[in-house]
Amino acid sequence: MEYTLRKYKASDYDFVYDVKKICYQKYVEEYFGGWDDNVQRQMFDDLMKQDAKHTYIINVENKPVGFFSDGEDTPEGYHPNNLCLLPECRGKGIGSDILNNVFAKHKNQNIYLKVFKSNPAQNLYKRLGFEVYDETKSHYLMVRMKEEILSKD
């Protein structure tokens, strides 16, 4: 599926929050007992204060269908923040393509992410070379080692 990325604008705030809620509400309810919109909105506000400048809207046919928040480099590697797509746009290669671009940009670094344990996105991550290295009550912590990245080029 063809897509484009454009920089996040303040006018995208509600769209991004709604997509994040669509993507994560059932996991928050499952692992944390419920979705309190006031609490989630405050957490989202805090997140966007730091992530807005690194967030991109994913468009298909000039319609927003998701967002990608680029991450941060740390001494141990690169940590992407969020990749969320509306349900009707999942499984069409968009997430894989965005992640493959991340791999190319950060090919000399380990790439770390976390995923809710019951989120089927972990299958995509495993297919792309991520492995579970630790876990919390709610998440798998995954890494794609730079040696794997270099050997797959």
Buried (B, 14 or more C-beta within 10 A) or exposed (E): EEBEBEEBEEEBBEBBBEBBBBBBBBBBEBBEEEBEEEEBEEEBEEBBEEBBEBBBBBBBEEEBBBBBBBBEEEEEBBBBBBBBBBEEBBEBEBBEEBBEEBBEEBBEBBBBBBBBBEBEBBEBBBEBBBEBEEEEEBBBBBBBBBEBBEEEE
